[in-house]
Amino acid sequence: MADPSTYRPRSGSIPTQPGVYKFRDAKGRVIYVGKAKNLRSRISSYFQDITNLHPRTATMVTSAAGVEWTTVNTEVEALQLEYSWIKEFDPRFNVKYRDDKSYPWLAVTLGEEFPRVMVGRGAKKKGTRYFGPYGHAWAIRETVDLLLRVFPMRSCSNGVFKRSAQIGRPCLLGYIDKCSAPCVGAVTPGEHREIVDDFCAFMAGQSNTFVKRIEREMYAASEALDFEKAARLRDDLGALNKALEKQSVVLGDGTDADVVAFAEDPLEVAVQIFYVRGGRIRGQRGWVADRVEEGATNVLVENFLLQHYVGEEGDAAIPREILVPDLPPDPATMEELLSELRGSKVSLRVPQRGDKKTLQGTVARNAHQALGLHKTRRASDLTTRNRALEEIQQALELPEVPLRIECYDISNLQGTEVVASMVVFEDGLVRKGEYRRFVIKSVDGQNDVASMHEVITRRFKRLLDEQASSVEQAPGDQSEDSSAPLLVDPETGRPRKFAYAPGLVVVDGGPPQVAAATAALTELGIDDIPVVGLAKRLEEVWVPGQEDPVILPRTSEGLYLLQRIRDEAHRFAIAHHRGRRSRTMVESTLDDVPGLGEVRRRSLIKHFGSLRKLRAATIEEVSAVPGIGPATAEAIKRAVGDGTGKTVSVNTATGEIEEH
């Protein structure tokens, strides 16, 4: 790793104007691009004490070997240049959103003499108007099929169109009135263009105009006794209404807006966007990105807006209003850039209430689901799991692939209710049946190192005890290795809880926690189980006896697996700690109930499980607990209250609970 001080530029040499800067590594590759209102202030911030930097920023500056910059006149120009450089250099420390799937568009080829409507994917082309993107291609085709009877424009390929023109006979769609048959001259180019314009106007949200127009024509035909035309218009009206039903109204004011939401975790970020035109959802799209740089939600919003709207998306995709979960760091500059691209005012807003707030909640749920689905796919892929385990083996120089990995984490609240968790991954997959919880007994106060020593000692002492008790083979067992431990209890037929030795032990923490775990194993005489620690600060992997950590590539599947295991251990420890804390609250609340001893307190805790459920219980339900009579139940209800600060008593005449 490079020392940032070796390439730090003199502060006076850095201009104070707006601009864009690039960090390059020792091979000259651009690894990060950023922008700044004041280049001197921004660039100098990277060269402070490295311990004050965010872990991922610290990784970036220690991976770089030089920094350079370019000044511009305005902040809008800085935004544009930043996007251009990110696209050109593809720096690995910038967030890059990638599609979690391919989204179809509805396209109208306005650049042709007889425009065609079609469903397509991929990059946009000039001279074509696009609607969407949509979630499913079949949904677009169904909608187009309904609308072609009302707007009979061309939908055939160039080959079919030319062949019909040569033979002088239209295709099937022309015969069933779903095409105006411009191929055989049934309509002029101008008449066909009018149909196309009406179709585009309807898809752009001007639906009420056409519905009302067809209704008027239908009633007029009926009054003129032209019932055949009236029936046809009635069917057209039904087709329009059915097409509109597929696009539910979400904003009653007919707003044109893009609604953006994020789902974040320490490793990745998912973004979803709903395209609302004329108050209706016209399309949806989603991306997933690795968090190779750290930033708050507002920074993620800025990165997304730049990547989605600047460049190939084109100004036609920018609506009047963009709803975001948080405003970018400089919203005025971003609005100016987007307005310049669109040609009219663009507003960035964070919805606070009403339909827009509700819709953004829906988009956020979609983002969370997309992130969960992405993680499930990534974790369940056999090839990816195998590569992750092999990368861990190679990076840590293990004698064999660690098929079973155990991870330990400590959780406490200011030194009280100290608990530990043990989670197990086998072949890269969770084994929740093997998870274990520990209550730390011998450690007073907030001492994660001593707690880690205790939990490792207890877990592996059980391993040794169970292996020792199973050395003698079951009767009739003719195994060649008579000293091999039995991993299955011969009496119950179930696996022994702690009989499996892991191929790798991971602890949540740095060198102190690793040293404590290693010391515990050494004291037990175990020297063949490798131990590492994964520190949150820089996602460094610490190995016992090594002064420097092992740094896995940020895109490494091995690092991703270790992070998943560490985060799962942390989640499991927090859940255990919260459960313990809840039970402790119940016990402390019941301490002052006269005549309620420890045995009956435990019965109440076991029966109700939490203070919330005990508060919600009736006198009769509390009295149903063994050993609890009506008088004691009344005293308990007075003690626990209802969670609002009110006290309660029991009306002896009615038996009902009264609040005071």
C-alpha positions as CSV (number, residue, x, y, z in Angstrom):
1,M,0.0,0.0,0.0
2,A,1.2,3.5,-0.9
3,D,1.8,6.2,1.7
4,P,-0.4,9.2,0.7
5,S,2.2,11.6,1.9
6,T,4.5,10.5,-0.9
7,Y,2.3,12.0,-3.6
8,R,0.5,14.7,-1.7
9,P,0.6,18.0,-3.8
10,R,1.5,21.3,-2.1
11,S,-1.6,22.9,-0.9
12,G,-0.7,26.2,-2.6
13,S,-0.5,24.5,-6.0
14,I,-4.1,23.3,-5.9
15,P,-6.6,25.9,-7.3
16,T,-9.6,27.0,-5.4
17,Q,-11.9,27.0,-8.4
18,P,-14.6,24.3,-9.2
19,G,-13.2,21.3,-11.0
20,V,-12.8,17.5,-11.3
21,Y,-10.0,15.4,-9.9
22,K,-8.6,11.9,-10.7
23,F,-6.6,9.5,-8.4
24,R,-4.3,7.2,-10.3
25,D,-2.6,4.0,-9.1
26,A,1.1,3.1,-9.6
27,K,0.3,1.8,-13.1
28,G,-1.4,5.0,-14.2
29,R,-4.9,3.6,-14.1
30,V,-7.7,6.0,-12.9
31,I,-9.2,4.5,-9.7
32,Y,-11.4,7.4,-8.6
33,V,-13.0,10.4,-10.1
34,G,-14.6,13.2,-8.0
35,K,-15.8,16.8,-8.3
36,A,-15.5,19.8,-6.0
37,K,-16.7,23.4,-5.6
38,N,-13.3,24.1,-4.2
39,L,-10.5,21.8,-5.4
40,R,-8.0,22.8,-2.8
41,S,-10.3,22.2,0.1
42,R,-11.6,18.9,-1.3
43,I,-8.3,17.3,-2.4
44,S,-6.5,18.4,0.8
45,S,-9.2,16.5,2.9
46,Y,-7.9,13.2,1.5
47,F,-4.4,13.8,3.0
48,Q,-5.3,14.1,6.6
49,D,-4.5,11.4,9.2
50,I,-5.6,8.2,7.6
51,T,-7.3,7.0,10.8
52,N,-9.8,9.9,10.5
53,L,-10.8,8.8,7.0
54,H,-13.7,6.5,6.2
55,P,-12.3,2.9,5.7
56,R,-13.1,2.8,2.0
57,T,-11.7,6.3,1.4
58,A,-8.6,5.2,3.3
59,T,-8.3,2.1,1.0
60,M,-8.6,4.4,-2.0
61,V,-5.9,6.8,-1.0
62,T,-3.5,4.0,0.0
63,S,-4.1,2.3,-3.4
64,A,-3.4,5.5,-5.3
65,A,0.0,6.8,-6.4
66,G,-0.9,10.3,-7.6
67,V,-3.7,12.8,-8.0
68,E,-4.4,15.3,-10.8
69,W,-7.2,17.8,-11.5
70,T,-8.9,20.0,-14.1
71,T,-10.6,23.3,-13.4
72,V,-13.9,24.4,-15.0
73,N,-16.0,27.5,-14.9
74,T,-19.1,26.3,-13.1
75,E,-20.3,23.5,-10.9
76,V,-22.6,22.3,-13.7
77,E,-19.6,21.8,-15.9
78,A,-17.9,19.9,-13.1
79,L,-20.9,17.6,-12.9
80,Q,-20.8,17.0,-16.6
81,L,-17.0,16.4,-16.7
82,E,-17.2,14.1,-13.8
83,Y,-19.8,11.9,-15.5
84,S,-17.7,11.9,-18.8
85,W,-14.6,10.7,-16.9
86,I,-16.4,8.1,-14.9
87,K,-17.8,6.7,-18.2
88,E,-14.4,6.9,-20.0
89,F,-12.1,5.5,-17.3
90,D,-14.5,3.2,-15.4
91,P,-12.7,3.8,-12.0
92,R,-13.1,0.9,-9.6
93,F,-13.7,3.1,-6.5
94,N,-16.7,4.9,-8.0
95,V,-20.2,3.4,-7.6
96,K,-21.4,1.9,-10.9
97,Y,-25.0,0.9,-11.1
98,R,-25.7,-2.2,-13.2
99,D,-29.0,-3.6,-14.2
100,D,-30.3,-6.5,-12.2
101,K,-32.1,-7.6,-15.4
102,S,-32.8,-6.4,-18.9
103,Y,-35.8,-4.1,-19.2
104,P,-37.9,-3.8,-22.4
105,W,-38.9,-0.6,-24.0
106,L,-41.9,0.3,-26.2
107,A,-40.4,2.1,-29.2
108,V,-42.0,4.0,-32.1
109,T,-39.7,4.6,-35.1
110,L,-40.7,8.2,-35.8
111,G,-37.7,8.6,-38.2
112,E,-39.3,6.3,-40.8
113,E,-41.8,7.3,-43.5
114,F,-44.3,4.8,-42.0
115,P,-43.4,4.7,-38.3
116,R,-43.6,1.2,-36.6
117,V,-44.4,0.3,-33.0
118,M,-42.3,-2.5,-31.5
119,V,-40.9,-3.9,-28.2
120,G,-37.2,-3.8,-27.8
121,R,-34.3,-3.8,-25.4
122,G,-30.8,-2.4,-25.3
123,A,-29.4,1.0,-26.3
124,K,-31.7,3.7,-27.7
125,K,-31.5,4.9,-31.3
126,K,-31.9,8.3,-32.8
127,G,-35.2,9.0,-34.5
128,T,-37.1,6.7,-32.2
129,R,-39.4,7.6,-29.3
130,Y,-39.3,5.4,-26.3
131,F,-41.9,4.6,-23.6
132,G,-41.1,2.7,-20.4
133,P,-39.0,0.8,-19.6
134,Y,-41.5,-1.9,-18.4
135,G,-41.2,-4.8,-16.1
136,H,-42.3,-7.5,-18.6
137,A,-42.3,-7.6,-22.4
138,W,-45.5,-9.7,-22.5
139,A,-47.3,-6.9,-20.6
140,I,-46.3,-4.4,-23.3
141,R,-47.4,-6.7,-26.1
142,E,-50.8,-7.2,-24.5
143,T,-51.3,-3.4,-24.2
144,V,-50.1,-2.8,-27.8
145,D,-52.5,-5.5,-29.0
146,L,-55.4,-3.8,-27.3
147,L,-54.5,-0.3,-28.6
148,L,-53.9,-1.3,-32.2
149,R,-57.7,-1.7,-32.8
150,V,-58.0,2.0,-31.7
151,F,-54.8,3.3,-33.3
152,P,-54.2,0.9,-36.3
153,M,-50.6,1.9,-36.9
154,R,-47.9,-0.3,-38.5
155,S,-46.3,-3.0,-36.2
156,C,-44.7,-5.3,-38.7
157,S,-41.0,-5.7,-39.5
158,N,-39.4,-4.1,-42.6
159,G,-39.3,-7.5,-44.3
160,V,-43.0,-8.1,-43.9
161,F,-43.8,-4.5,-44.9
162,K,-41.8,-4.8,-48.2
163,R,-43.2,-8.2,-49.1
164,S,-46.8,-7.0,-48.6
165,A,-46.1,-3.9,-50.8
166,Q,-44.7,-6.2,-53.5
167,I,-47.6,-8.6,-53.6
168,G,-50.2,-5.8,-53.1
169,R,-51.9,-7.6,-50.2
170,P,-51.7,-6.6,-46.5
171,C,-50.8,-9.0,-43.8
172,L,-53.4,-10.5,-41.3
173,L,-53.4,-7.4,-39.1
174,G,-54.6,-5.4,-42.1
175,Y,-57.5,-7.7,-42.6
176,I,-58.6,-7.7,-38.9
177,D,-58.4,-3.9,-38.7
178,K,-55.4,-3.8,-36.4
179,C,-53.3,-2.0,-39.1
180,S,-54.3,0.7,-41.5
181,A,-52.3,-1.1,-44.2
182,P,-50.0,1.7,-45.4
183,C,-48.0,-1.0,-47.2
184,V,-50.7,-1.2,-49.9
185,G,-51.6,2.5,-49.9
186,A,-54.8,2.1,-47.9
187,V,-53.7,5.3,-46.1
188,T,-51.4,8.1,-47.0
189,P,-48.1,8.8,-45.1
190,G,-49.8,11.9,-43.6
191,E,-52.9,9.9,-42.4
192,H,-50.7,7.2,-40.9
193,R,-48.6,9.8,-39.2
194,E,-51.7,11.2,-37.5
195,I,-52.5,7.7,-36.2
196,V,-49.0,7.4,-34.9
197,D,-49.2,10.8,-33.2
198,D,-52.4,9.9,-31.5
199,F,-50.9,6.6,-30.3
200,C,-47.8,8.5,-28.8
201,A,-50.0,11.1,-27.2
202,F,-52.1,8.3,-25.5
203,M,-49.0,6.5,-24.3
204,A,-47.6,9.8,-23.0
205,G,-50.6,10.2,-20.7
206,Q,-53.2,12.1,-22.7
207,S,-55.7,9.3,-22.3
208,N,-58.8,11.3,-21.2
209,T,-58.9,13.2,-24.5
210,F,-59.2,10.0,-26.6
211,V,-61.7,8.4,-24.2
212,K,-64.0,11.4,-24.3
213,R,-63.6,11.7,-28.1
214,I,-64.6,8.1,-28.7
215,E,-67.5,8.4,-26.3
216,R,-68.8,11.4,-28.3
217,E,-68.4,9.6,-31.6
218,M,-70.1,6.5,-30.2
219,Y,-73.2,8.5,-29.0
220,A,-73.3,10.4,-32.2
221,A,-73.3,7.2,-34.3
222,S,-76.0,5.7,-32.1
223,E,-78.2,8.8,-32.5
224,A,-77.7,8.6,-36.3
225,L,-78.8,4.9,-36.1
226,D,-75.4,3.8,-37.3
227,F,-75.3,1.0,-34.8
228,E,-72.5,-0.9,-36.5
229,K,-70.2,2.0,-36.1
230,A,-71.4,2.6,-32.6
231,A,-70.7,-1.0,-31.7
232,R,-67.2,-0.8,-33.2
233,L,-66.5,2.4,-31.2
234,R,-67.9,0.8,-28.1
235,D,-65.4,-2.0,-28.5
236,D,-62.6,0.6,-29.1
237,L,-63.6,2.3,-25.9
238,G,-63.5,-1.0,-24.0
239,A,-60.0,-1.7,-25.4
240,L,-58.8,1.8,-24.2
241,N,-60.3,1.3,-20.7
242,K,-58.7,-2.2,-20.5
243,A,-55.3,-0.8,-21.5
244,L,-55.7,1.9,-18.8
245,E,-56.6,-0.6,-16.2
246,K,-53.1,-2.2,-16.7
247,Q,-51.6,1.2,-15.6
248,S,-53.1,2.1,-12.2
249,V,-53.5,5.7,-11.2
250,V,-51.0,6.4,-8.4
251,L,-51.0,10.3,-8.4
252,G,-54.4,11.9,-8.8
253,D,-53.0,15.2,-10.0
254,G,-51.7,13.7,-13.2
255,T,-48.1,14.3,-12.3
256,D,-45.2,13.5,-14.5
257,A,-42.5,12.3,-12.2
258,D,-39.7,9.7,-11.6
259,V,-39.8,8.1,-8.1
260,V,-36.5,6.9,-6.9
261,A,-35.7,4.8,-3.8
262,F,-32.7,2.9,-2.4
263,A,-32.0,-0.2,-0.3
264,E,-28.6,-0.2,1.3
265,D,-26.3,-2.4,3.3
266,P,-22.6,-2.2,4.0
267,L,-21.7,-4.2,0.8
268,E,-24.2,-3.2,-1.9
269,V,-26.9,-0.8,-2.8
270,A,-30.0,-1.4,-4.9
271,V,-32.0,1.4,-6.5
272,Q,-35.5,1.2,-8.0
273,I,-37.2,3.9,-10.2
274,F,-40.8,4.1,-11.2
275,Y,-41.7,6.2,-14.2
276,V,-45.0,8.0,-13.6
277,R,-46.6,9.8,-16.5
278,G,-50.0,11.4,-16.3
279,G,-50.3,10.1,-12.8
280,R,-49.9,6.5,-14.0
281,I,-47.0,4.1,-13.6
282,R,-45.7,3.6,-17.1
283,G,-42.6,1.6,-16.3
284,Q,-40.1,0.5,-13.8
285,R,-36.3,-0.2,-13.7
286,G,-33.8,-1.4,-11.1
287,W,-30.0,-1.6,-10.5
288,V,-27.7,-3.2,-8.0
289,A,-24.2,-1.8,-7.3
290,D,-21.2,-2.7,-5.1
291,R,-20.4,-0.1,-2.5
292,V,-16.8,0.4,-3.5
293,E,-16.9,3.9,-2.0
294,E,-18.7,5.0,1.1
295,G,-21.2,7.8,1.2
296,A,-24.5,8.8,2.7
297,T,-27.8,8.4,0.9
298,N,-27.5,11.9,-0.6
299,V,-24.2,11.0,-2.3
300,L,-25.8,7.8,-3.7
301,V,-28.6,9.9,-5.0
302,E,-26.2,12.3,-6.8
303,N,-24.3,9.4,-8.4
304,F,-27.5,7.8,-9.6
305,L,-28.9,11.0,-11.1
306,L,-25.7,11.6,-13.0
307,Q,-25.5,8.1,-14.4
308,H,-29.2,7.8,-15.2
309,Y,-30.0,11.1,-16.8
310,V,-26.7,12.4,-18.2
311,G,-25.5,10.9,-21.4
312,E,-27.2,8.1,-23.3
313,E,-30.6,8.3,-21.6
314,G,-31.2,11.7,-23.3
315,D,-33.2,14.7,-22.2
316,A,-36.5,13.1,-23.3
317,A,-36.3,10.8,-20.3
318,I,-36.1,13.6,-17.7
319,P,-39.5,14.5,-16.2
320,R,-40.6,17.8,-14.6
321,E,-40.2,16.3,-11.1
322,I,-37.9,13.7,-9.6
323,L,-38.8,12.3,-6.2
324,V,-35.8,11.1,-4.2
325,P,-35.3,9.8,-0.6
326,D,-32.7,12.5,0.1
327,L,-31.5,15.6,-1.8
328,P,-28.0,15.5,-3.3
329,P,-25.3,17.5,-1.6
330,D,-25.8,20.4,-4.0
331,P,-29.4,20.1,-5.2
332,A,-29.5,23.6,-6.9
333,T,-26.6,22.6,-9.2
334,M,-28.1,19.3,-10.0
335,E,-31.5,20.9,-10.8
336,E,-29.7,23.4,-13.0
337,L,-27.9,20.6,-14.9
338,L,-31.1,18.5,-15.4
339,S,-33.1,21.6,-16.4
340,E,-30.5,22.5,-19.0
341,L,-30.7,18.9,-20.4
342,R,-34.5,18.9,-20.4
343,G,-34.9,22.4,-21.7
344,S,-37.3,23.4,-18.9
345,K,-37.5,23.4,-15.2
346,V,-36.8,20.2,-13.3
347,S,-37.5,19.9,-9.5
348,L,-35.8,17.5,-7.1
349,R,-38.0,16.8,-4.1
350,V,-38.3,14.6,-1.0
351,P,-42.0,13.7,-0.5
352,Q,-43.1,14.3,3.0
353,R,-46.8,13.2,3.0
354,G,-49.7,12.1,0.8
355,D,-49.8,10.0,-2.3
356,K,-46.2,10.7,-3.3
357,K,-44.8,9.6,0.1
358,T,-46.9,6.4,-0.2
359,L,-45.7,5.7,-3.7
360,Q,-42.0,6.2,-2.7
361,G,-42.6,3.7,0.1
362,T,-43.8,1.2,-2.5
363,V,-40.7,1.9,-4.6
364,A,-38.5,1.4,-1.5
365,R,-40.1,-2.0,-0.8
366,N,-39.3,-3.0,-4.4
367,A,-35.7,-1.9,-3.9
368,H,-35.4,-4.0,-0.7
369,Q,-36.9,-7.0,-2.5
370,A,-34.6,-6.6,-5.4
371,L,-31.5,-6.4,-3.1
372,G,-32.7,-9.5,-1.2
373,L,-33.3,-11.4,-4.5
374,H,-29.8,-10.4,-5.8
375,K,-28.1,-11.6,-2.6
376,T,-30.0,-14.9,-2.7
377,R,-29.0,-15.5,-6.3
378,R,-25.4,-14.6,-5.5
379,A,-25.2,-16.8,-2.5
380,S,-27.0,-19.8,-4.1
381,D,-24.8,-20.0,-7.2
382,L,-22.6,-23.0,-6.8
383,T,-19.8,-21.8,-9.0
384,T,-19.6,-18.5,-7.1
385,R,-19.5,-20.2,-3.7
386,N,-16.7,-22.5,-4.9
387,R,-14.7,-19.6,-6.1
388,A,-15.2,-17.7,-2.8
389,L,-14.0,-20.7,-0.8
390,E,-11.0,-21.1,-3.1
391,E,-10.1,-17.4,-2.8
392,I,-10.2,-17.6,1.0
393,Q,-8.0,-20.7,1.0
394,Q,-5.4,-19.1,-1.3
395,A,-5.4,-15.7,0.5
396,L,-5.0,-17.3,3.9
397,E,-2.7,-20.1,2.7
398,L,-4.9,-22.7,4.2
399,P,-4.0,-26.4,3.7
400,E,-7.5,-27.1,2.4
401,V,-10.7,-25.4,1.4
402,P,-12.6,-24.3,4.6
403,L,-15.9,-26.1,3.9
404,R,-17.2,-25.3,7.4
405,I,-16.7,-21.8,8.7
406,E,-17.7,-20.6,12.1
407,C,-18.0,-16.9,13.1
408,Y,-18.2,-15.4,16.6
409,D,-19.4,-12.0,17.6
410,I,-19.9,-10.3,21.0
411,S,-22.8,-8.0,21.9
412,N,-23.4,-6.0,25.1
413,L,-25.1,-2.8,26.3
414,Q,-22.5,-0.7,28.2
415,G,-21.0,-3.9,29.7
416,T,-24.3,-5.4,30.8
417,E,-26.1,-8.5,29.4
418,V,-23.0,-9.6,27.5
419,V,-23.8,-12.3,25.0
420,A,-22.1,-14.0,22.1
421,S,-23.2,-15.7,18.9
422,M,-21.8,-18.5,16.8
423,V,-23.0,-18.9,13.2
424,V,-22.1,-21.6,10.8
425,F,-21.7,-21.6,7.0
426,E,-21.1,-24.9,5.3
427,D,-20.1,-24.9,1.6
428,G,-20.9,-21.2,1.6
429,L,-24.5,-21.7,2.8
430,V,-26.0,-20.9,6.2
431,R,-26.6,-23.8,8.6
432,K,-29.1,-22.2,11.0
433,G,-29.6,-25.5,12.8
434,E,-25.9,-25.2,13.9
435,Y,-26.2,-21.7,15.3
436,R,-25.4,-21.3,19.0
437,R,-25.9,-18.6,21.6
438,F,-23.8,-17.9,24.6
439,V,-24.3,-15.9,27.8
440,I,-21.0,-14.6,29.0
441,K,-20.6,-15.4,32.7
442,S,-17.1,-14.7,33.9
443,V,-16.5,-11.3,32.3
444,D,-17.5,-8.1,34.2
445,G,-18.0,-4.9,32.2
446,Q,-17.3,-4.2,28.5
447,N,-14.4,-6.4,27.6
448,D,-14.9,-7.9,24.2
449,V,-11.4,-9.5,24.2
450,A,-12.1,-11.5,27.5
451,S,-15.5,-12.4,26.2
452,M,-14.2,-13.7,23.0
453,H,-11.6,-15.8,25.0
454,E,-14.5,-17.3,27.1
455,V,-16.8,-18.2,24.2
456,I,-14.0,-19.8,22.1
457,T,-12.9,-21.8,25.2
458,R,-16.4,-23.0,25.9
459,R,-17.2,-24.0,22.4
460,F,-14.0,-25.9,21.7
461,K,-13.9,-27.5,25.2
462,R,-17.3,-29.0,24.3
463,L,-15.7,-30.2,21.0
464,L,-13.0,-32.0,22.9
465,D,-15.4,-33.4,25.4
466,E,-17.7,-34.8,22.7
467,Q,-14.9,-36.2,20.7
468,A,-13.4,-37.8,23.8
469,S,-16.7,-39.4,24.7
470,S,-17.2,-40.8,21.2
471,V,-13.7,-42.3,20.6
472,E,-15.0,-45.7,21.6
473,Q,-16.9,-47.0,18.5
474,A,-20.5,-48.2,18.8
475,P,-21.0,-51.9,19.1
476,G,-20.6,-53.7,15.8
477,D,-18.9,-50.7,14.1
478,Q,-15.9,-52.1,12.1
479,S,-14.5,-48.7,11.0
480,E,-10.8,-48.9,10.1
481,D,-10.0,-45.8,12.1
482,S,-11.0,-46.9,15.6
483,S,-9.8,-43.5,17.1
484,A,-12.1,-41.4,14.9
485,P,-14.8,-39.6,16.9
486,L,-18.5,-40.5,16.3
487,L,-20.2,-37.4,14.9
488,V,-23.6,-38.9,15.4
489,D,-24.9,-39.9,18.9
490,P,-25.5,-43.7,18.7
491,E,-28.4,-43.5,21.2
492,T,-30.4,-40.7,19.5
493,G,-29.2,-40.9,16.0
494,R,-28.8,-37.1,15.9
495,P,-25.6,-35.2,15.2
496,R,-23.6,-34.2,18.2
497,K,-24.0,-30.5,18.8
498,F,-20.3,-29.5,19.0
499,A,-18.7,-32.6,17.4
500,Y,-17.8,-31.0,14.1
501,A,-14.5,-29.1,13.9
502,P,-14.6,-26.0,11.6
503,G,-12.1,-25.5,8.8
504,L,-11.9,-21.8,9.7
505,V,-12.8,-19.7,12.7
506,V,-13.7,-16.1,12.0
507,V,-14.0,-13.5,14.8
508,D,-15.6,-10.1,14.5
509,G,-12.7,-7.8,15.3
510,G,-9.0,-7.1,14.8
511,P,-5.7,-8.3,16.3
512,P,-6.9,-8.3,20.0
513,Q,-9.9,-10.5,19.3
514,V,-7.8,-12.8,17.1
515,A,-5.1,-13.1,19.8
516,A,-7.8,-14.0,22.4
517,A,-9.3,-16.7,20.2
518,T,-5.9,-18.1,19.3
519,A,-4.8,-18.1,23.0
520,A,-8.0,-20.0,23.9
521,L,-7.4,-22.7,21.3
522,T,-3.7,-23.0,22.4
523,E,-4.7,-23.4,26.0
524,L,-6.9,-26.3,25.0
525,G,-4.1,-27.9,22.9
526,I,-5.8,-27.2,19.6
527,D,-3.3,-26.1,16.9
528,D,-4.9,-27.3,13.7
529,I,-7.8,-24.9,13.4
530,P,-7.0,-21.6,11.6
531,V,-8.3,-18.3,13.1
532,V,-8.8,-15.0,11.4
533,G,-10.5,-11.7,12.3
534,L,-12.5,-9.5,10.0
535,A,-12.2,-5.8,11.1
536,K,-15.0,-3.5,10.1
537,R,-12.8,-0.4,9.7
538,L,-11.1,-1.4,6.5
539,E,-12.5,-4.9,5.9
540,E,-9.0,-6.2,6.7
541,V,-8.5,-9.9,7.4
542,W,-6.1,-10.3,10.4
543,V,-4.1,-13.5,10.8
544,P,-2.4,-14.5,14.1
545,G,1.3,-13.7,14.1
546,Q,1.3,-11.4,11.1
547,E,2.0,-7.7,11.5
548,D,0.1,-6.6,8.4
549,P,-3.5,-7.7,7.5
550,V,-4.5,-9.7,4.4
551,I,-6.2,-7.3,2.0
552,L,-8.6,-9.1,-0.3
553,P,-9.7,-7.3,-3.5
554,R,-12.9,-5.3,-3.1
555,T,-14.6,-7.3,-5.8
556,S,-13.4,-10.6,-4.3
557,E,-16.1,-13.3,-3.8
558,G,-14.1,-14.5,-0.9
559,L,-14.3,-11.1,0.9
560,Y,-18.0,-11.0,0.1
561,L,-18.5,-14.4,1.8
562,L,-16.5,-13.4,4.9
563,Q,-18.5,-10.2,5.1
564,R,-21.8,-12.1,4.9
565,I,-20.7,-14.5,7.6
566,R,-19.6,-11.6,9.9
567,D,-22.8,-9.6,9.3
568,E,-24.9,-12.7,10.0
569,A,-23.0,-13.3,13.3
570,H,-23.6,-9.7,14.2
571,R,-27.3,-9.9,13.5
572,F,-27.7,-13.1,15.5
573,A,-25.8,-11.6,18.5
574,I,-28.0,-8.5,18.4
575,A,-31.2,-10.5,18.3
576,H,-30.0,-12.6,21.3
577,H,-29.1,-9.5,23.2
578,R,-32.4,-7.8,22.6
579,G,-34.2,-11.0,23.8
580,R,-32.2,-11.0,27.0
581,R,-32.7,-7.3,27.5
582,S,-36.5,-7.8,27.2
583,R,-36.6,-10.6,29.7
584,T,-34.4,-8.5,32.1
585,M,-36.9,-5.6,31.8
586,V,-39.8,-8.0,32.8
587,E,-37.8,-9.3,35.8
588,S,-36.9,-5.8,37.0
589,T,-40.6,-4.6,36.6
590,L,-41.8,-7.6,38.6
591,D,-39.3,-7.2,41.4
592,D,-41.5,-4.9,43.4
593,V,-44.6,-7.1,43.2
594,P,-45.2,-8.3,46.8
595,G,-45.2,-12.0,47.3
596,L,-43.9,-12.8,43.8
597,G,-40.8,-15.0,44.1
598,E,-38.2,-16.0,41.6
599,V,-39.9,-19.2,40.6
600,R,-43.2,-17.5,39.7
601,R,-41.4,-14.6,38.0
602,R,-39.7,-17.2,35.7
603,S,-43.1,-18.8,35.1
604,L,-44.5,-15.5,33.9
605,I,-41.5,-14.8,31.7
606,K,-41.7,-18.2,30.1
607,H,-45.4,-17.9,29.6
608,F,-45.6,-14.4,28.1
609,G,-42.0,-14.0,26.7
610,S,-42.0,-10.2,26.8
611,L,-43.2,-7.2,28.8
612,R,-45.3,-6.0,25.9
613,K,-47.3,-9.3,25.9
614,L,-47.6,-9.3,29.7
615,R,-49.0,-5.7,29.6
616,A,-51.5,-6.7,26.9
617,A,-52.8,-9.7,28.9
618,T,-56.0,-9.7,30.9
619,I,-56.3,-10.5,34.6
620,E,-57.8,-13.9,33.6
621,E,-54.8,-14.6,31.3
622,V,-52.3,-13.7,34.0
623,S,-54.2,-15.8,36.5
624,A,-54.0,-18.8,34.2
625,V,-50.2,-19.0,34.8
626,P,-49.5,-21.8,37.3
627,G,-49.1,-20.4,40.8
628,I,-50.6,-17.0,40.0
629,G,-53.9,-16.2,41.8
630,P,-56.4,-13.4,41.1
631,A,-54.9,-11.1,43.8
632,T,-51.4,-11.6,42.6
633,A,-52.5,-11.1,39.0
634,E,-54.0,-7.8,40.0
635,A,-50.8,-6.7,41.7
636,I,-48.8,-7.7,38.5
637,K,-51.1,-5.7,36.3
638,R,-50.7,-2.7,38.6
639,A,-46.9,-3.1,38.4
640,V,-46.5,-3.5,34.6
641,G,-49.2,-0.9,33.6
642,D,-50.0,-0.7,29.9
643,G,-46.7,0.8,28.5
644,T,-48.1,4.4,28.4
645,G,-47.0,5.5,31.9
646,K,-50.5,4.9,33.3
647,T,-51.3,2.7,36.3
648,V,-54.1,0.2,36.4
649,S,-56.4,-1.3,38.9
650,V,-59.2,-3.9,38.9
651,N,-62.8,-2.9,39.5
652,T,-63.9,-5.6,42.0
653,A,-67.5,-5.3,40.9
654,T,-67.0,-5.8,37.3
655,G,-63.5,-7.5,37.1
656,E,-62.5,-5.0,34.4
657,I,-59.1,-3.2,34.3
658,E,-59.3,0.6,34.9
659,E,-56.6,3.1,33.9
660,H,-55.5,6.0,36.1
